[in-house]
Amino acid sequence: MNIDISNGLSAIYLWLIFSITLSLFNCKIVKLINNNIYMQYITLLFSTFFLFIVLEPENSKKHIGILFINSFIILILFILLIKSNKYFSLLILILILINQSLKVHINYLNNNNILNKNKLITNYILVRQIINIIIYVLIIFGFILIVFKEGSKFNFIKFLKNTKC
Protein backbone atom coordinates (compact mmCIF):
# COMPACT_ATOMS: atom_id res chain seq x y z
CA MET A 1 0.00 0.00 0.00
CA ASN A 2 1.54 3.28 -1.10
CA ILE A 3 0.46 6.32 0.91
CA ASP A 4 1.88 9.76 0.26
CA ILE A 5 1.92 10.90 3.88
CA SER A 6 3.02 14.40 2.95
CA ASN A 7 0.05 14.88 0.64
CA GLY A 8 -2.34 13.64 3.29
CA LEU A 9 -0.96 15.78 6.09
CA SER A 10 -0.74 18.90 3.94
CA ALA A 11 -4.33 18.30 2.84
CA ILE A 12 -5.44 18.18 6.47
CA TYR A 13 -3.57 21.40 7.22
CA LEU A 14 -5.27 22.98 4.22
CA TRP A 15 -8.62 21.73 5.44
CA LEU A 16 -7.98 23.16 8.91
CA ILE A 17 -7.08 26.51 7.42
CA PHE A 18 -10.49 26.52 5.76
CA SER A 19 -12.20 25.46 8.99
CA ILE A 20 -13.20 29.03 9.68
CA THR A 21 -16.11 28.35 7.33
CA LEU A 22 -17.58 25.96 9.91
CA SER A 23 -19.67 28.87 11.19
CA LEU A 24 -21.63 28.71 7.92
CA PHE A 25 -23.13 25.34 8.92
CA ASN A 26 -26.37 24.80 10.78
CA CYS A 27 -25.88 25.68 14.48
CA LYS A 28 -26.91 22.22 15.66
CA ILE A 29 -24.28 20.59 13.46
CA VAL A 30 -21.64 23.03 14.65
CA LYS A 31 -22.50 22.34 18.30
CA LEU A 32 -22.47 18.59 17.70
CA ILE A 33 -19.02 18.75 16.15
CA ASN A 34 -17.57 21.30 18.57
CA ASN A 35 -18.82 19.54 21.71
CA ASN A 36 -17.66 16.02 20.86
CA ILE A 37 -14.01 15.23 20.16
CA TYR A 38 -14.95 11.93 18.51
CA MET A 39 -17.25 13.76 16.08
CA GLN A 40 -14.33 16.05 15.31
CA TYR A 41 -12.17 13.02 14.52
CA ILE A 42 -14.92 11.49 12.37
CA THR A 43 -15.34 14.80 10.54
CA LEU A 44 -11.59 14.94 10.02
CA LEU A 45 -11.61 11.36 8.69
CA PHE A 46 -14.34 12.17 6.16
CA SER A 47 -12.61 15.41 5.24
CA THR A 48 -9.38 13.55 4.61
CA PHE A 49 -11.24 10.97 2.54
CA PHE A 50 -12.86 13.67 0.41
CA LEU A 51 -9.54 15.47 0.03
CA PHE A 52 -7.93 12.24 -1.21
CA ILE A 53 -10.63 12.00 -3.85
CA VAL A 54 -10.58 15.65 -4.89
CA LEU A 55 -6.88 16.51 -4.70
CA GLU A 56 -5.40 13.33 -6.11
CA PRO A 57 -6.88 12.47 -9.53
CA GLU A 58 -4.88 9.21 -9.69
CA ASN A 59 -6.89 8.03 -6.67
CA SER A 60 -9.87 7.56 -8.97
CA LYS A 61 -8.14 4.33 -10.02
CA LYS A 62 -8.03 3.00 -6.44
CA HIS A 63 -10.68 1.00 -4.62
CA ILE A 64 -12.80 3.06 -2.24
CA GLY A 65 -11.81 0.78 0.66
CA ILE A 66 -8.13 1.52 0.05
CA LEU A 67 -8.89 5.26 0.04
CA PHE A 68 -10.69 4.93 3.39
CA ILE A 69 -7.82 2.92 4.88
CA ASN A 70 -5.34 5.53 3.62
CA SER A 71 -7.51 8.29 5.10
CA PHE A 72 -7.65 6.46 8.44
CA ILE A 73 -3.86 6.02 8.52
CA ILE A 74 -3.39 9.71 7.73
CA LEU A 75 -5.88 10.59 10.51
CA ILE A 76 -4.03 8.47 13.08
CA LEU A 77 -0.68 9.95 12.08
CA PHE A 78 -2.13 13.45 12.18
CA ILE A 79 -3.54 12.91 15.67
CA LEU A 80 -0.15 11.67 16.84
CA LEU A 81 1.51 14.63 15.12
CA ILE A 82 -0.68 17.35 16.62
CA LYS A 83 -0.25 15.94 20.11
CA SER A 84 3.52 15.58 19.91
CA ASN A 85 6.28 17.90 21.01
CA LYS A 86 6.22 21.32 19.31
CA TYR A 87 9.73 20.81 17.93
CA PHE A 88 8.73 17.54 16.30
CA SER A 89 5.59 19.19 14.91
CA LEU A 90 7.50 22.14 13.47
CA LEU A 91 10.19 19.94 11.98
CA ILE A 92 7.56 17.70 10.39
CA LEU A 93 5.69 20.71 9.02
CA ILE A 94 8.93 21.96 7.43
CA LEU A 95 9.54 18.50 5.95
CA ILE A 96 6.00 18.47 4.56
CA LEU A 97 6.58 21.86 2.94
CA ILE A 98 9.83 20.66 1.38
CA ASN A 99 8.20 17.44 0.22
CA GLN A 100 5.27 19.22 -1.38
CA SER A 101 7.62 21.73 -3.02
CA LEU A 102 9.54 18.84 -4.54
CA LYS A 103 6.29 17.33 -5.79
CA VAL A 104 5.38 20.59 -7.51
CA HIS A 105 8.87 20.80 -9.00
CA ILE A 106 8.65 17.21 -10.28
CA ASN A 107 5.37 18.11 -12.00
CA TYR A 108 7.07 21.19 -13.47
CA LEU A 109 9.92 19.06 -14.82
CA ASN A 110 7.47 16.54 -16.28
CA ASN A 111 5.52 19.27 -18.06
CA ASN A 112 8.51 21.18 -19.47
CA ASN A 113 11.38 20.36 -21.76
CA ILE A 114 14.23 20.30 -19.23
CA LEU A 115 17.61 18.68 -19.94
CA ASN A 116 18.39 15.61 -17.84
CA LYS A 117 14.93 15.78 -16.32
CA ASN A 118 14.63 12.00 -15.89
CA LYS A 119 17.68 11.86 -13.63
CA LEU A 120 16.48 14.91 -11.68
CA ILE A 121 13.00 13.46 -11.29
CA THR A 122 14.41 10.14 -10.11
CA ASN A 123 16.55 11.92 -7.52
CA TYR A 124 13.67 14.10 -6.34
CA ILE A 125 11.36 11.10 -6.03
CA LEU A 126 14.01 9.35 -3.92
CA VAL A 127 14.36 12.44 -1.70
CA ARG A 128 10.56 12.57 -1.29
CA GLN A 129 10.49 8.91 -0.28
CA ILE A 130 13.23 9.51 2.28
CA ILE A 131 11.40 12.56 3.64
CA ASN A 132 8.20 10.49 3.96
CA ILE A 133 10.08 7.86 5.95
CA ILE A 134 11.58 10.56 8.19
CA ILE A 135 8.09 12.00 8.74
CA TYR A 136 6.75 8.57 9.76
CA VAL A 137 9.69 7.99 12.11
CA LEU A 138 9.43 11.43 13.72
CA ILE A 139 5.68 11.09 14.30
CA ILE A 140 6.04 7.66 15.86
CA PHE A 141 9.10 8.67 17.87
CA GLY A 142 7.26 11.78 19.14
CA PHE A 143 4.36 9.59 20.27
CA ILE A 144 6.72 7.13 21.96
CA LEU A 145 8.29 10.02 23.86
CA ILE A 146 4.86 11.04 25.13
CA VAL A 147 4.13 7.48 26.24
CA PHE A 148 7.48 7.24 28.05
CA LYS A 149 7.01 10.66 29.63
CA GLU A 150 3.60 9.66 31.00
CA GLY A 151 4.78 6.19 31.96
CA SER A 152 2.16 4.00 33.61
CA LYS A 153 -0.22 7.01 33.77
CA PHE A 154 -0.56 7.00 29.97
CA ASN A 155 -4.12 6.38 28.81
CA PHE A 156 -4.82 6.37 25.06
CA ILE A 157 -8.46 7.44 25.48
CA LYS A 158 -7.42 10.43 27.60
CA PHE A 159 -4.71 11.12 25.03
CA LEU A 160 -7.35 11.31 22.29
CA LYS A 161 -9.73 13.43 24.37
CA ASN A 162 -7.12 15.92 25.54
CA THR A 163 -7.64 19.19 23.70
CA LYS A 164 -5.96 21.44 26.28
CA CYS A 165 -2.95 23.47 25.29
LINNORRA-V524941 format. One record per residue. N is the residue number from 1. D_FIRST is the distance of its C-alpha to the first C-alpha in whole Angstrom. Layout:
# LINNORRA-V524941
n = (N/N)
d_first = (D_FIRST/D_FIRST)
This chain:
# LINNORRA-V524941
n = (1/2/3/4/5/6/7/8/9/10/11/12/13/14/15/16/17/18/19/20/21/22/23/24/25/26/27/28/29/30/31/32/33/34/35/36/37/38/39/40/41/42/43/44/45/46/47/48/49/50/51/52/53/54/55/56/57/58/59/60/61/62/63/64/65/66/67/68/69/70/71/72/73/74/75/76/77/78/79/80/81/82/83/84/85/86/87/88/89/90/91/92/93/94/95/96/97/98/99/100/101/102/103/104/105/106/107/108/109/110/111/112/113/114/115/116/117/118/119/120/121/122/123/124/125/126/127/128/129/130/131/132/133/134/135/136/137/138/139/140/141/142/143/144/145/146/147/148/149/150/151/152/153/154/155/156/157/158/159/160/161/162/163/164/165)
d_first = (0/4/6/10/12/15/15/14/17/19/19/20/23/24/24/26/28/29/30/33/33/33/37/37/35/38/39/38/35/35/37/34/31/33/35/32/29/27/27/26/23/23/24/21/18/20/21/17/16/19/18/15/16/20/18/16/17/14/13/15/14/11/12/13/12/8/10/12/10/8/12/13/11/13/16/16/16/18/21/20/21/24/26/26/28/29/29/25/25/27/25/22/23/25/22/20/23/23/19/20/23/22/19/23/24/22/22/26/26/24/27/30/32/31/33/30/27/25/25/25/22/20/22/21/17/17/19/16/14/16/17/14/14/18/17/15/17/20/19/19/22/24/23/24/27/28/28/30/32/33/33/34/34/31/30/26/28/30/28/26/29/31/31/34/35)
